[in-house]
Structure formats: structure tokens, C-alpha cells
Amino acid sequence: MKYLPPLKTLPVFLSVCRHLNFTKAARELCITHSAVSQNIQNLESYLGKCLLQRTTRQMHLTAEGERYRQAIEEGMRLIEQATERELRSQRQVALNAMPTLALKWLIPRLPELTALYPDIDLRLSTHSTLGVDLQRDNLDLAISYGERDNWPDYVVYPWSEDHLVLVGQPAKYRDTLDLRGALAQQNTIWVKDPFRAKDWELWCQSMGVALPETKVRNYFQNSVQAIQAAIAGIGVLVTHRIFVLDELKAGLLVELCPETLLSSSSYYLLCRKERVRHPGVRQVIEWLLQQTASGINEPDPPAA
């Protein structure tokens, strides 16, 4: 810092270099003509060099002035880039959610978040949140599934209960199914993902009915595919209500049993402790929690 000139003189010098006119520089900077002149004199006095040749008709940079202009412009450009990076980082929020939750619930609602907070630069990833490491994966937030005590190193917010529901296509299944009779006659849809492999078993145990031994079991790789199969009328599906809220609201699917299974695990919002006061992170947390407060697990009735 030993050789820094009076810093307030540098924007004045660069403005004069652009216009080669004190009056135009003064107008651009919203200062007086004499203030421009004084700043240039102070800078030249500090450097001990003449930077500008001035006559009654024109002004031009000396060789030293041109050399100094190039160096100062490069320095200003680096400062501007560094400042832009820091400001951008203040707006960035990195959020992770499991793929089906992101596709079926979060992404359709992101326009609401961006309309509410247009300055937030949300970075969404969709990896499995089991064993999530926010620090390792450079994440601010994650919507994860499990028990609250699973994440002692983070700030943990209860986010949503998990309800298992039986759904089917309304045109094919107009009435609530007789679970002890008709269910066994239905084609069923299963998800091969190991995290979903026991959904049918858990739901049937809760309802007190036998696991349907139907002749046709349709297996799909993930819940998104299985939900689309249910919409197409391929069979009935046990899935997580949060995954099909929009389909239930739109009348693409209907719940075929008035009872649901409340899972022992729930969805939680995790945040790195050092990021919880970051303005953008705070806004995303508040928005996600507001979704829960608005009744995240209760689908609106389909339009008539």
C-alpha cells in the first residue's frame, strides 16, 4: 500500500481519459469542473509527471499518461471482476433434493420462488440425500429424508411428514377400492429403486391386508416412471403423497383408499451452520418452510 496514489483521483483520471475534456468528465461524475482539475493536479503532483497535455483547443495524453491509463484501467477491471464475483456469491444458494422430489414437487414451484426473490441464483442438484455431506458437496441446503437425529452437524428444520398413499387413474378406478377383495384383482405398479422397494409391503401391513399377489406386476426404475404409468392406467401404485400432489390436484390420479400410512421417517431441511444467516439462504429456508405451513401434504380437490 506504500505507493498507492490518492484513490479518489483515479475515477476522475479515467473519465478525463475517455472524454479528453474536463467539462464532460465533470458532467459524467456529477462534480464541478474545478474539482476535476484539482484531482488531476493532485495525481500529477503525486506521480511527479505530466499525464495530460492541455491547450486552449485540445487535450491529449502524454506517453506517461497513456501508460498509466492502461495500467489503471486493467486494475479497475480486476477490481470490478472481483467485486462482481463476490456479489454473485452473495446471491447463489446451492440446494439439493432427491430426484423425484425435485422433479415432481420442487421444480414446478420454482417460478414462485424466483418471482418472490428474483435476485437469488438458485443452484439445484438432484442427488440422493442419504449420507449427504453439505460441506463436501459445497451445498448450502438439502431436503433430506430420515430421522431428525441423523444430522447432528447441521441446522435441521422439520419440513414435511411422509404419507404413503394408494393411487390410480380416475377413469379406471372411480370408486374407493375394497382392499380385501378388489385390490388382489388389480394390476400393480412397483418401483425397483431400493429406497422404494418396501412401499407396498409397509402400506399393506398398515392397512391390515395381504400383499396383493396379482398376476401382473409392472416394475419401473424410479418413482417418476411409476407415477406416469399410474396416470396411463397401467395399474395401482403405492407412492409418497408429496410426489403426486399436483397429479391429485389436476385429477390425473385419485387416492383409492381414505386411509394413508404416516411413515416413521420425515423430510427435513438441512443447512450448514455457517450459512444459516446468509440472506439468500435465509430467504430460501423461509420460502420452503412456508410451503409446509401452507399444507404441503394436503392436495387441493381436482377441478370440476
C-alpha positions as CSV (number, residue, x, y, z in Angstrom):
1,M,0.0,0.0,0.0
2,K,3.1,2.2,0.1
3,Y,2.7,3.5,-3.5
4,L,-1.0,4.0,-3.7
5,P,-2.0,7.4,-5.1
6,P,-5.0,9.3,-3.8
7,L,-7.6,6.7,-4.8
8,K,-10.4,9.3,-5.4
9,T,-8.3,10.8,-8.2
10,L,-8.3,7.6,-10.3
11,P,-12.0,7.6,-11.4
12,V,-11.6,11.2,-12.3
13,F,-8.4,10.5,-14.3
14,L,-10.1,7.7,-16.2
15,S,-13.1,9.8,-17.0
16,V,-10.9,12.6,-18.4
17,C,-9.0,10.0,-20.4
18,R,-12.3,8.8,-22.0
19,H,-13.6,12.3,-22.9
20,L,-10.3,14.4,-23.1
21,N,-12.5,17.1,-21.8
22,F,-12.8,18.4,-18.2
23,T,-16.4,19.7,-18.7
24,K,-17.6,16.3,-20.0
25,A,-15.8,14.4,-17.2
26,A,-17.3,16.7,-14.6
27,R,-20.8,16.1,-16.1
28,E,-20.3,12.3,-16.0
29,L,-19.0,12.3,-12.4
30,C,-21.5,14.9,-11.2
31,I,-18.8,17.2,-9.8
32,T,-17.6,20.6,-10.7
33,H,-15.1,21.5,-13.5
34,S,-12.7,22.8,-10.8
35,A,-12.9,19.6,-8.8
36,V,-11.9,17.6,-11.9
37,S,-8.9,20.0,-12.5
38,Q,-7.9,19.7,-8.8
39,N,-8.0,15.9,-8.9
40,I,-5.8,15.7,-12.0
41,Q,-3.3,18.2,-10.5
42,N,-3.2,16.1,-7.2
43,L,-2.5,12.9,-9.2
44,E,0.2,14.5,-11.4
45,S,1.8,16.1,-8.3
46,Y,1.9,12.7,-6.5
47,L,3.4,10.9,-9.5
48,G,5.7,13.8,-10.4
49,K,4.7,13.5,-14.0
50,C,2.6,15.3,-16.5
51,L,-0.2,12.9,-17.6
52,L,-2.2,15.3,-19.8
53,Q,-1.1,18.0,-22.3
54,R,-3.7,20.8,-22.3
55,T,-4.1,23.6,-24.7
56,T,-6.9,26.1,-25.3
57,R,-8.2,24.0,-28.2
58,Q,-7.5,20.3,-27.3
59,M,-6.2,17.8,-24.7
60,H,-4.2,14.6,-25.2
61,L,-2.5,12.1,-23.0
62,T,1.3,12.1,-22.7
63,A,3.2,8.9,-23.2
64,E,3.4,8.5,-19.4
65,G,-0.4,9.3,-19.2
66,E,-1.3,6.6,-21.7
67,R,0.9,4.1,-20.0
68,Y,-0.7,4.9,-16.6
69,R,-4.2,4.8,-18.1
70,Q,-3.7,1.3,-19.4
71,A,-2.4,0.1,-16.1
72,I,-5.2,1.8,-14.1
73,E,-7.9,0.5,-16.4
74,E,-6.6,-3.0,-16.0
75,G,-6.5,-2.7,-12.2
76,M,-10.1,-1.3,-12.2
77,R,-11.2,-4.2,-14.4
78,L,-9.8,-6.7,-11.9
79,I,-11.4,-4.9,-9.0
80,E,-14.7,-4.9,-10.9
81,Q,-14.5,-8.6,-11.7
82,A,-13.6,-9.5,-8.1
83,T,-16.5,-7.4,-6.8
84,E,-18.9,-9.0,-9.2
85,R,-17.8,-12.5,-8.1
86,E,-18.4,-11.6,-4.5
87,L,-21.8,-10.0,-5.2
88,R,-22.8,-13.0,-7.3
89,S,-21.7,-15.4,-4.5
90,Q,-24.0,-13.5,-2.1
91,R,-26.9,-14.4,-4.4
92,Q,-26.0,-18.0,-5.0
93,V,-27.8,-20.7,-3.0
94,A,-26.9,-24.4,-3.6
95,L,-29.8,-26.7,-2.8
96,N,-30.0,-30.5,-3.1
97,A,-33.1,-32.6,-3.2
98,M,-33.8,-36.3,-4.1
99,P,-34.6,-36.6,-7.8
100,T,-38.3,-37.5,-7.6
101,L,-39.0,-34.7,-5.0
102,A,-37.2,-32.2,-7.2
103,L,-39.0,-33.2,-10.4
104,K,-42.5,-33.7,-9.0
105,W,-42.7,-31.1,-6.3
106,L,-39.8,-28.5,-6.3
107,I,-39.2,-27.6,-9.9
108,P,-42.9,-26.9,-10.7
109,R,-42.9,-24.4,-7.8
110,L,-39.6,-22.6,-8.5
111,P,-41.3,-19.8,-10.5
112,E,-43.0,-18.7,-7.3
113,L,-39.6,-18.6,-5.5
114,T,-37.9,-16.7,-8.4
115,A,-40.9,-14.2,-8.6
116,L,-40.6,-13.6,-4.8
117,Y,-36.8,-13.4,-4.7
118,P,-35.6,-12.5,-8.3
119,D,-32.0,-11.8,-7.1
120,I,-31.5,-15.4,-5.8
121,D,-29.3,-17.5,-8.1
122,L,-30.5,-21.0,-7.1
123,R,-28.2,-23.9,-7.9
124,L,-30.3,-27.1,-7.7
125,S,-28.7,-30.6,-7.7
126,T,-30.7,-33.8,-7.5
127,H,-28.5,-36.5,-5.9
128,S,-29.7,-38.9,-3.3
129,T,-29.7,-37.2,0.1
130,L,-28.9,-40.3,2.1
131,G,-25.5,-39.7,3.6
132,V,-25.5,-36.1,2.4
133,D,-22.4,-34.0,3.2
134,L,-23.1,-30.4,2.6
135,Q,-19.5,-29.3,3.2
136,R,-18.0,-31.9,0.8
137,D,-20.6,-31.3,-1.9
138,N,-20.4,-27.5,-1.5
139,L,-24.1,-27.2,-0.6
140,D,-25.9,-24.6,1.4
141,L,-29.2,-26.6,1.9
142,A,-30.6,-30.1,1.3
143,I,-34.1,-31.5,1.7
144,S,-33.3,-34.9,3.2
145,Y,-35.3,-37.9,4.4
146,G,-34.9,-39.8,7.6
147,E,-34.9,-39.1,11.4
148,R,-34.1,-35.7,12.9
149,D,-31.1,-37.1,14.9
150,N,-29.5,-38.3,11.7
151,W,-27.8,-34.9,11.1
152,P,-26.1,-33.6,14.3
153,D,-23.7,-31.4,12.3
154,Y,-26.3,-29.2,10.6
155,V,-29.1,-26.8,11.5
156,V,-32.2,-29.1,11.0
157,Y,-35.7,-27.9,10.2
158,P,-38.7,-30.3,10.2
159,W,-40.1,-29.9,6.7
160,S,-42.8,-32.4,5.8
161,E,-44.4,-35.6,7.0
162,D,-44.3,-38.6,4.7
163,H,-47.6,-40.2,3.8
164,L,-47.9,-43.4,1.7
165,V,-51.0,-43.5,-0.5
166,L,-52.7,-45.8,-2.9
167,V,-53.4,-44.1,-6.2
168,G,-54.8,-44.9,-9.6
169,Q,-56.2,-43.4,-12.8
170,P,-59.7,-41.8,-12.1
171,A,-61.2,-43.1,-15.3
172,K,-60.4,-46.6,-14.4
173,Y,-60.8,-46.5,-10.7
174,R,-63.8,-44.4,-10.0
175,D,-64.6,-45.7,-6.5
176,T,-62.6,-46.5,-3.4
177,L,-61.2,-50.0,-3.7
178,D,-62.4,-52.8,-1.5
179,L,-58.9,-53.5,-0.2
180,R,-59.7,-57.1,0.9
181,G,-61.2,-58.0,-2.4
182,A,-60.7,-55.9,-5.4
183,L,-57.1,-55.0,-4.7
184,A,-56.0,-58.5,-5.4
185,Q,-57.6,-58.3,-8.8
186,Q,-55.7,-55.1,-9.9
187,N,-52.5,-54.8,-11.9
188,T,-50.0,-53.3,-9.6
189,I,-47.1,-50.9,-10.2
190,W,-43.8,-51.3,-8.3
191,V,-40.6,-49.3,-8.1
192,K,-37.3,-51.2,-8.3
193,D,-35.3,-48.4,-6.5
194,P,-34.2,-50.0,-3.2
195,F,-35.4,-46.9,-1.3
196,R,-38.9,-47.6,-2.6
197,A,-38.9,-51.4,-2.7
198,K,-40.8,-51.8,0.6
199,D,-43.5,-49.2,0.0
200,W,-46.2,-51.8,-0.9
201,E,-45.3,-54.0,2.0
202,L,-45.4,-51.2,4.5
203,W,-48.6,-49.8,3.3
204,C,-50.4,-53.3,3.2
205,Q,-49.2,-54.0,6.7
206,S,-50.6,-50.7,7.9
207,M,-53.9,-51.4,6.2
208,G,-54.1,-54.9,7.6
209,V,-54.3,-56.5,4.1
210,A,-52.2,-59.1,2.4
211,L,-49.7,-58.1,-0.2
212,P,-51.5,-58.4,-3.5
213,E,-50.4,-61.5,-5.4
214,T,-51.6,-60.2,-8.7
215,K,-50.7,-62.0,-11.9
216,V,-49.3,-58.7,-13.4
217,R,-46.7,-56.7,-11.5
218,N,-45.3,-53.8,-13.5
219,Y,-41.8,-52.8,-12.4
220,F,-40.3,-49.4,-13.1
221,Q,-36.8,-48.0,-12.4
222,N,-37.9,-45.0,-10.4
223,S,-41.0,-43.2,-8.9
224,V,-41.3,-40.7,-11.8
225,Q,-41.8,-43.6,-14.3
226,A,-44.1,-45.4,-11.9
227,I,-46.3,-42.3,-11.5
228,Q,-46.6,-41.8,-15.2
229,A,-47.6,-45.5,-15.5
230,A,-50.3,-45.0,-13.0
231,I,-51.6,-41.9,-14.9
232,A,-51.7,-44.1,-18.0
233,G,-53.9,-46.6,-16.2
234,I,-51.5,-49.4,-16.2
235,G,-52.3,-50.3,-12.6
236,V,-52.5,-49.0,-9.0
237,L,-49.5,-47.6,-7.2
238,V,-48.4,-47.1,-3.6
239,T,-46.3,-43.9,-3.6
240,H,-45.5,-40.9,-1.4
241,R,-48.2,-38.3,-1.4
242,I,-45.8,-35.4,-1.9
243,F,-44.7,-36.9,-5.2
244,V,-48.2,-36.8,-6.6
245,L,-49.8,-33.7,-5.1
246,D,-50.0,-31.9,-8.5
247,E,-51.4,-35.0,-10.2
248,L,-54.1,-35.4,-7.5
249,K,-55.0,-31.7,-7.8
250,A,-55.2,-31.9,-11.5
251,G,-57.4,-35.0,-11.4
252,L,-54.8,-37.2,-13.2
253,L,-54.7,-39.5,-10.2
254,V,-57.1,-40.3,-7.4
255,E,-56.5,-41.7,-3.9
256,L,-58.1,-45.1,-3.8
257,C,-58.1,-45.5,-0.1
258,P,-59.2,-43.0,2.5
259,E,-56.5,-44.1,4.9
260,T,-52.8,-43.3,4.5
261,L,-49.7,-44.6,6.2
262,L,-47.8,-41.9,8.1
263,S,-44.1,-43.0,7.8
264,S,-41.8,-43.1,10.8
265,S,-39.4,-41.0,8.7
266,S,-40.0,-37.5,7.5
267,Y,-38.5,-34.9,5.3
268,Y,-36.1,-32.4,6.9
269,L,-34.4,-29.2,5.6
270,L,-30.7,-29.2,6.4
271,C,-28.4,-26.1,6.4
272,R,-24.8,-25.7,7.1
273,K,-24.4,-23.8,10.4
274,E,-22.1,-21.1,8.9
275,R,-24.5,-20.4,6.1
276,V,-27.8,-20.1,8.0
277,R,-27.5,-16.3,8.3
278,H,-26.7,-15.8,4.6
279,P,-29.5,-13.6,3.2
280,G,-30.2,-15.7,0.2
281,V,-30.1,-19.0,2.1
282,R,-32.4,-17.5,4.8
283,Q,-34.9,-16.5,2.1
284,V,-34.9,-20.0,0.6
285,I,-35.4,-21.5,4.0
286,E,-38.3,-19.3,4.8
287,W,-39.9,-20.0,1.5
288,L,-39.6,-23.8,1.8
289,L,-40.9,-23.7,5.4
290,Q,-43.8,-21.6,4.3
291,Q,-44.8,-24.3,1.8
292,T,-45.1,-26.7,4.7
293,A,-47.1,-24.2,6.7
294,S,-49.5,-23.9,3.7
295,G,-50.3,-27.6,3.9
296,I,-47.8,-29.4,1.8
297,N,-49.4,-32.8,2.3
298,E,-53.0,-31.9,1.5
299,P,-53.8,-31.9,-2.2
300,D,-56.4,-29.5,-3.4
301,P,-59.5,-31.2,-4.8
302,P,-59.4,-31.6,-8.6
303,A,-61.2,-29.1,-10.7
304,A,-64.8,-29.9,-11.5
